[in-house]
Amino acid sequence: GRKGLGFSIVGGEDSPKGKLGIFVKTIYPGGQAAEEATLREGDEIIAINGRKVEGLVHAEVVSLFREVRRGAITIQLGRKLP
């Protein structure tokens, strides 16, 4: 009964713009990410529940998020400071 995570990602080893990291593209109002207010658009996702995403294609990272059906999710991220 929980809301969706509420954000989209871009990037991956198969990105049309070349090999990229995985980045938060959009945070949607009403989702868990907006309610938590810890993720920001532009953040780079480094790991999901301890599993590094470096070297993965986009679909593999999406699958990692979908595998988390219950319980907490831990996202390690990088952020450029202004």
C-alpha positions, 0 to 999 in steps of 0.5 A: 500500500506504499506509494511509489519511490517517485523519481526517474533516473537516466544514464547507465553503460548503455546511455545514448550519450555514452557511458554515464553514471546513474542520475536522478532525473525527475522527482515527482510530487506525492512520491516517497522521494518528494516526501523524504526530501533527501534526494535531489534532481541531478544526484548521482546514484552510487549504490542501492542497498549496498550494491554498486551500480557502476558498470550497469545498464539502465534496465539493470538499475531499474530492476534493482529498484524494483527488487525492493518490494518491502522494507527500507531502501538505502541509496548511496549518492553523490551530489555536486555542491553549488 
